[in-house]
Amino acid sequence: FSAYLGALHSDTNWNNPKNTPKNANSNANPNPKNPNLLVSDIHHLTVTASLQTPSKKRIPLPSRIDASSNPRGVSVQYGQSIDAIVSSRLEEVGSYSLMVEVAYGGTPGGVGASSNSQNS
């Protein structure tokens, strides 16, 4: 089993002044597509994956962008991307579930967010 994990920073509202917390990145720059919006790097990005086996065992899928490889995460500039491939040997017959958790923060010390995704 192999899966491609990737993150592309293309959100033009990432640091929109109307949606930005008070402790937002003071180094935000005007969005090249819309100068009324601000954009900044995404910091502390981690993408952690695991595979759930038919017997409900969870197998961690290490990658260069997971929290165990990069405890502080990685930074992605606006318009840039980062990716990794995870793989594991399938040893049971049946349905597997790929579980992916994405965590990130807007500034080097800023507020973060998290998102979970599951696919069968």
Summary of the structure (lengths in Angstrom):
residues: 120
radius of gyration: 16.8
end to end distance: 12.5
largest distance: 53.6
contacts: 321
relative contact order: 0.28
helix: 0%
strand: 44%
